[in-house]
Structure formats: C-alpha cells, structure tokens
C-alpha cells in the first residue's frame, strides 16, 4: 500500500514584537546622524574655502621681501647676491638695460641666493631686482641695485658738459656762443681725447644748483640745464659737471679778501657752514641727473685750491700781492678742500663718479701765486681791476689738468665697473 509522505512545513521565525521596533528605531537614528555629519562636513568645507586666509593657506604663503641685495661687476657679466626671503622656494631675476630701457625677467627660477648674469654688453649700466616666489606666488621684489659692467666700447655717442664757469671754460679765451655763459673751446670738455664726441656745452658761467633743476639762468637759454639734458638723446652718454662754488658765494668772498680793509679770515666759519649745508642739495642734483640719464656715465669734478701754499707763494698781480696775505691764502685753500670733500661725499651718496681729489692733485704746484709764473695755471686778476671774466679760473693748461683728472676716473670706471643703489 503506497503511503504518501507527509509534507512538513517550516514554522516562520518571528522576532518578539518589542525587539523589532527597537531595531528599526536604532537604524533610523543612525541614518539621521550620518546624514547630519555629512551635511555639517559639507557646510564646513564650503565655509573654509570661502575664508580668504584659509584659501591662501591652501594654495601657499606669499614669500617675504628679500632682506638685502648686493653685486659686483665683471666683463660682460655681473654677480648678484641677496638675503633669503622667508617662505621662498626660489627667486626670479628682473633685469633692466638702463641705456635702452628694456626690461626682462630671466627665464630660470634660482633656488639659491646668488647668481652670475652673463651675456651683457661691455661698459653698460643695468638695474636688477630679485623677486621671491613660493610655487606660483610672487612676493615683494627686493630693492633695486644698478651695476655697470667693466670695459669701454671705444666711444660714447653723446657727451654733455653741465654746470658753472669751471666747465664752461671761463679763464681760457676766446669765448663764443651765449655771451653771459662765457664758453670756451679751451675748456676741459674739449680736451678729453679719443672716444669723446664734441661736447654739447650746457654749462654757463655763474650757474648755481637751482639753475640745474629749478630756474632758467638767462632768458635766452632754452630751459634749466636738466631740461636741456632731458630733451637731448642720451643713449651711451658721458656727462660731466662742476657745481657748488657759486652756491656758497666764492667769487664774492674772494673780492672781500682782496679788496677788504680787514682780514677776511673771520669769514671762514660762516663759509664753512654754507659748504657743509650744501651737501644734501648736491646729492639731490646729482640724483636728478641720474634719473634723467640712468644709462650715462656721470663724472663730477671739484675745484682747485686756487692759491699756492703760502710758504712758497709769490703773487704776480700787484693787487693780489697787496690784497691777500698768507693766512687768507691758507683759509681759501682749506675752504676749497672742504668743498671738494663735500662734492666727493655727495657724489658717493648719489651714485655718480667724483673726480674732485684728482682736480686738486692735478693743480698742485700750479695754483694762483705759484712762484714761477710760467707754472701758474690759474689766473690771478686777468686785468688790473677785472674780476668779471677769468680771474681765479684755469688757463688752458689748467683745463688740461681737469681733463686728465676726468680721464683718470674714466679709466678706473672702465677697469672696475661700478655698483650703486637706486
């Protein structure tokens, strides 16, 4: 008899009613917490990214300004060193050709604090700045430094002679051009030799510093001396000048010494104070010339000591022989030397070349009242009473001494180059 196997059905397992509700509630709470955390994190990220400070931190910190910059000149190259900038990963070098005005950023990022820049032009002025970088972020550039490479290209394209009567050529006639400016082709500006073009003579007798940059000296002149320079072509230029003597009134003080009834040595302290006070004004004028002609070689001359040392002096003009004694000669020499010192100091501060000491040395033994009249390169009084044109100014041999002083400083500049601050 066939027996059918009974079908056994499994019993559904069920959770107790209380446990089911607890699990569902826990799951819901967990989901809510997770969603809340996601929302908080998302909002927080958005807020942080909108915060500019956090944004800078996210992409990098701007490096600080390099603490210093220095350099030295070479043959068609310059060497630069600078102080490290905080947070800088490297440095870019900005180069300006001061003759052409062309500015370029050298292509490579420098990871040290020094660099030699090559392939430069012989005897040319350049300006450099160091730009710190941190990744793609640039910081403030360094202060600029200007460096002239060594050498001389053989000639200048332009030459400008500025200043007063000690550049115009007074004392060494014949004179030509604007009468009041007393200009002579026997000036040192015409005796500098090979490689120097015929000068554009801007200097004018009687000029003071204000005639360089503020006031037109004579109505017939086309502007201040700086304006005349500015309107001229300045590429590959040489500029020379003498200035300062008229600011302290040397000509009038000499008249007082020669024609006064009493010794003029009592004036020494007053004149000395004027000379000292003139220095910042000279710095300003020299810097203004630099700004107008940044690629030029600028040489500032001084003044001779005017009188021979009184120990061996002999004045040949009778008015001078009677009017000036040994103490007064000593005072005038001391004041002229002080003026040359101030000119030299001002030139150094302004970043131009000074030839003042060379002028003193060149005239040594050849000043007014040198015992041997044939060796006297400075006029005493050019006539019995004429104090207007030529008195106590160089004769042609004296201007040649000026030219030699300029050329000596040119030679030094070509050999060593020059570094100056902007």
C-alpha positions in Angstrom: 0.0 0.0 0.0 1.6 3.2 -1.1 1.9 5.7 1.7 2.2 9.4 0.9 5.0 11.2 2.9 3.6 13.9 5.0 4.7 17.4 4.0 6.3 19.1 6.9 6.0 22.9 6.7 8.7 25.1 8.4 7.5 27.4 11.0 8.1 31.1 10.4 10.5 32.5 12.9 9.4 35.8 14.2 11.0 38.3 16.5 9.3 39.3 19.5 7.2 42.4 18.9 9.2 44.7 21.2 12.6 43.8 19.7 11.5 44.7 16.1 10.5 48.2 16.9 13.8 48.8 18.8 16.0 47.8 15.9 14.1 49.9 13.4 14.4 53.0 15.6 18.1 52.5 16.0 18.6 52.2 12.3 16.7 55.4 11.7 18.7 57.2 14.4 22.0 56.1 12.8 20.9 57.3 9.4 19.9 60.7 10.7 23.3 61.0 12.5 25.2 60.1 9.4 23.3 62.5 7.2 23.8 65.2 9.7 27.5 64.6 9.8 27.7 64.7 6.0 25.8 68.0 6.0 28.0 69.5 8.7 31.2 68.5 6.9 29.9 69.8 3.6 28.9 73.1 5.0 32.2 73.4 6.9 34.3 72.8 3.8 32.3 75.4 1.9 32.9 78.0 4.7 36.6 77.2 5.0 37.1 77.6 1.2 35.3 80.9 1.3 37.6 82.2 4.0 40.4 84.1 2.3 43.0 83.3 4.9 42.3 79.6 4.7 42.3 79.9 0.9 45.9 81.4 0.9 47.0 78.6 3.3 45.5 76.1 0.9 47.4 77.3 -2.1 50.6 78.7 -0.5 52.0 81.5 1.5 53.4 84.7 -0.2 57.2 85.0 0.5 58.6 88.0 2.2 60.8 90.6 0.6 64.5 89.7 0.2 66.3 91.3 3.1 69.2 92.7 1.0 70.8 92.7 -2.4 74.5 93.3 -3.4 76.5 92.8 -6.5 79.8 93.1 -8.3 80.8 94.0 -11.8 82.7 91.9 -14.4 83.5 91.6 -18.0 80.1 91.3 -19.8 78.7 89.9 -16.5 77.6 90.8 -13.0 77.4 88.7 -9.8 74.4 89.1 -7.6 73.8 88.0 -4.0 70.8 88.6 -1.8 69.3 87.9 1.6 66.9 84.9 1.8 63.2 85.7 1.8 61.0 83.8 4.3 58.8 81.1 2.7 60.5 81.5 -0.7 61.1 78.3 -2.7 63.0 80.2 -5.4 63.8 83.6 -6.9 63.2 85.3 -10.3 65.7 88.0 -11.5 64.4 91.1 -13.2 67.0 92.9 -15.5 66.7 96.4 -16.9 69.0 97.7 -19.6 69.4 101.4 -18.5 70.5 102.5 -21.9 67.6 101.1 -23.9 65.1 100.8 -21.1 64.3 97.2 -22.0 63.0 95.2 -19.0 63.2 91.4 -19.0 62.7 88.6 -16.4 65.4 85.9 -16.7 63.8 82.6 -17.5 65.1 80.3 -14.8 64.0 80.2 -11.2 67.0 80.4 -8.9 66.9 78.2 -5.9 70.0 79.7 -4.2 70.6 83.3 -3.1 73.3 84.2 -5.7 73.6 84.3 -9.4 76.1 85.4 -12.1 74.3 87.0 -15.0 76.3 86.8 -18.3 76.0 87.8 -21.9 75.8 91.5 -21.0 77.1 94.5 -23.0 80.6 95.8 -22.3 80.5 99.1 -20.3 76.8 99.3 -19.8 74.5 100.1 -16.8 71.9 97.6 -15.7 69.4 97.5 -12.9 68.4 94.3 -11.1 65.6 93.3 -8.7 65.1 89.9 -7.1 61.5 88.6 -6.9 60.9 85.8 -4.4 58.5 83.0 -5.3 56.7 80.3 -3.4 55.3 78.0 -6.1 53.3 80.3 -8.3 53.0 83.0 -5.8 55.3 86.0 -6.1 56.4 88.2 -3.1 57.6 91.8 -3.0 60.7 92.3 -5.0 64.0 93.4 -3.5 65.2 97.0 -3.6 66.9 97.6 -7.0 70.6 97.7 -7.5 72.4 99.2 -10.5 75.7 97.8 -11.9 77.9 98.9 -14.7 79.8 96.2 -16.4 83.5 96.7 -16.9 85.1 97.9 -20.1 84.6 100.7 -22.6 83.0 100.3 -26.1 85.6 102.6 -27.6 83.5 105.8 -27.8 80.4 107.5 -26.5 77.5 108.5 -28.7 76.9 111.7 -26.8 78.7 114.0 -24.4 77.1 116.7 -22.3 79.0 119.3 -20.2 76.9 120.8 -17.4 77.5 123.2 -14.5 79.2 126.5 -13.9 82.2 128.5 -15.3 84.7 125.8 -14.3 83.2 123.7 -17.0 82.2 126.4 -19.5 85.8 127.3 -19.9 86.0 130.8 -18.3 89.6 132.0 -17.9 90.8 130.5 -21.2 89.5 132.7 -24.0 88.4 133.1 -26.8 84.8 132.9 -25.8 81.9 132.1 -28.1 78.2 131.4 -28.1 75.9 133.0 -25.5 77.9 135.9 -24.1 76.7 135.6 -20.5 77.7 131.9 -20.3 81.4 132.6 -21.2 82.0 129.4 -23.1 85.4 128.5 -24.5 86.7 125.6 -26.6 89.7 125.6 -24.3 87.5 124.1 -21.5 88.5 120.6 -20.3 85.3 119.3 -22.0 87.1 119.7 -25.4 90.4 118.1 -24.2 89.2 114.6 -23.1 90.6 112.9 -26.2 89.8 109.7 -28.1 86.3 108.3 -27.9 84.7 111.5 -26.6 82.4 113.4 -29.0 82.4 117.2 -29.2 80.6 118.3 -26.1 77.1 119.7 -26.0 78.0 122.7 -23.8 75.2 123.3 -21.4 77.4 124.8 -18.6 77.1 128.5 -18.0 79.2 130.9 -16.0 77.6 131.9 -12.7 75.4 128.8 -12.5 74.1 127.6 -9.1 72.4 124.4 -8.3 69.0 125.9 -8.9 70.0 126.6 -12.5 70.4 122.8 -12.9 66.9 121.9 -12.0 64.7 124.9 -11.0 65.3 128.2 -12.7 66.4 129.2 -16.1 69.6 131.2 -15.7 69.1 133.5 -18.6 66.1 134.3 -20.8 68.0 133.3 -23.9 68.6 129.8 -22.6 66.0 127.1 -23.7 65.4 125.8 -20.2 67.1 124.7 -17.0 70.2 122.6 -17.5 68.3 119.5 -16.6 65.6 120.3 -19.1 68.2 120.9 -21.8 69.7 117.5 -21.0 66.3 115.8 -20.9 65.4 117.0 -24.4 68.6 115.5 -25.8 69.4 112.0 -27.0 71.0 110.1 -24.0 71.9 106.6 -25.2 75.6 105.7 -24.5 76.4 109.1 -23.0 79.0 110.8 -20.9 78.1 113.6 -18.6 80.5 115.9 -16.6 79.8 118.9 -14.4 81.1 121.3 -11.9 78.7 123.0 -9.5 78.5 124.4 -5.9 81.1 127.2 -5.8 78.6 129.9 -6.7 76.1 128.5 -4.1 78.5 129.4 -1.3 79.5 132.7 -2.9 83.2 132.0 -3.5 83.6 134.9 -6.0 82.2 137.5 -3.6 84.2 136.1 -0.8 87.4 136.4 -2.9 86.6 140.0 -3.6 86.2 140.6 0.1 89.6 139.1 0.8 91.3 141.1 -2.0 89.7 144.4 -1.6 88.5 144.4 2.0 90.1 146.7 4.6 90.3 143.9 7.2 91.4 140.3 7.1 88.7 138.0 5.6 89.7 135.1 7.8 86.8 136.0 10.2 84.5 134.7 7.5 85.9 131.2 7.5 83.4 129.7 9.9 80.4 131.2 8.1 81.6 130.0 4.7 82.4 126.5 6.1 78.9 126.2 7.4 77.5 127.0 4.0 79.7 124.4 2.4 78.6 121.7 4.9 74.9 122.7 4.4 75.3 122.3 0.6 75.9 118.6 0.6 72.2 117.3 0.6 71.4 119.8 -2.2 74.3 118.4 -4.3 73.1 114.9 -3.6 69.7 115.9 -4.9 71.0 117.5 -8.1 73.3 114.5 -8.8 70.4 112.1 -8.3 68.2 114.1 -10.6 70.8 113.9 -13.4 70.9 110.1 -12.8 67.1 109.9 -13.1 67.2 111.8 -16.4 70.1 109.8 -17.8 70.2 106.4 -16.0 72.4 104.8 -18.5 75.0 107.5 -18.7 78.5 107.7 -17.1 78.3 110.7 -14.8 81.5 112.3 -13.5 81.5 115.3 -11.1 84.6 117.5 -10.9 85.7 119.7 -8.0 87.7 122.9 -7.8 91.4 123.6 -7.4 92.7 125.1 -4.2 93.0 128.4 -6.1 96.1 129.7 -4.2 99.5 128.2 -3.9 100.7 127.2 -0.4 101.7 130.4 1.2 105.1 129.1 2.2 106.4 129.4 -1.3 103.7 131.7 -2.9 104.5 134.8 -4.9 101.7 136.7 -6.4 102.4 138.4 -9.7 99.5 140.7 -9.9 100.2 143.7 -7.6 96.6 144.0 -6.4 96.7 140.3 -5.3 100.1 140.7 -3.9 98.9 143.6 -1.6 95.4 142.3 -1.0 95.9 138.7 0.1 98.1 137.6 3.0 99.3 134.2 3.9 96.6 133.5 6.4 93.9 134.3 3.9 95.6 132.1 1.3 95.5 129.2 3.9 91.9 129.8 4.6 90.9 129.8 0.9 92.8 126.6 0.4 91.1 124.9 3.4 87.7 126.0 2.2 88.3 124.8 -1.4 89.5 121.5 0.0 86.3 121.3 2.2 84.2 121.9 -0.9 85.9 119.1 -2.8 85.3 116.8 0.2 81.6 117.6 0.3 81.4 117.1 -3.5 83.0 113.7 -3.2 80.7 112.7 -0.4 77.6 113.9 -2.3 78.7 112.0 -5.4 79.2 108.8 -3.4 75.7 109.1 -1.9 74.1 109.9 -5.3 75.9 107.1 -7.1 78.0 109.1 -9.5 81.7 109.3 -10.0 83.7 112.0 -8.3 87.0 113.5 -9.7 87.4 116.3 -7.2 90.5 114.9 -5.5 92.1 114.4 -8.9 91.5 118.1 -9.7 93.3 119.2 -6.5 96.2 116.9 -7.2 96.4 117.9 -10.9 96.7 121.6 -9.9 99.2 121.1 -7.1 102.1 123.4 -7.6 100.2 125.3 -10.4 97.7 127.4 -8.4 97.5 131.2 -8.5 100.5 132.9 -7.0 102.8 130.0 -7.8 106.3 131.5 -7.5 107.3 130.6 -11.1 104.7 132.4 -13.2 105.2 130.0 -16.1 103.9 127.2 -13.9 100.8 129.1 -12.8 97.7 127.5 -14.4 95.1 129.7 -12.6 94.7 133.3 -13.5 95.1 135.9 -10.7 93.3 139.0 -11.9 93.0 139.0 -15.6 93.3 142.8 -15.7 94.2 145.4 -13.2 90.6 145.6 -11.9 88.7 143.0 -13.9 87.1 140.5 -11.6 84.3 139.6 -14.1 85.8 137.2 -16.7 88.6 134.8 -16.0 90.0 135.8 -12.6 90.8 132.8 -10.4 89.8 130.4 -13.2 92.0 128.0 -15.0 94.0 128.8 -18.1 94.2 126.3 -20.9 96.9 124.2 -19.2 94.7 124.1 -16.1 91.7 122.8 -18.0 94.0 120.1 -19.4 94.7 119.1 -15.8 90.9 118.9 -15.3 90.7 116.7 -18.4 93.4 114.4 -17.1 91.5 114.1 -13.8 88.3 113.1 -15.7 90.2 110.6 -17.8 91.8 109.0 -14.7 88.4 108.4 -13.2 87.1 107.1 -16.6 89.9 104.6 -16.7 89.2 103.5 -13.2 85.5 103.1 -14.0 86.2 101.0 -17.1 88.6 98.8 -15.2 86.4 98.1 -12.1 82.9 98.9 -13.1 80.6 100.4 -10.5 77.7 99.4 -8.2 75.2 101.9 -6.9 71.8 101.9 -5.2 68.7 103.4 -6.7 
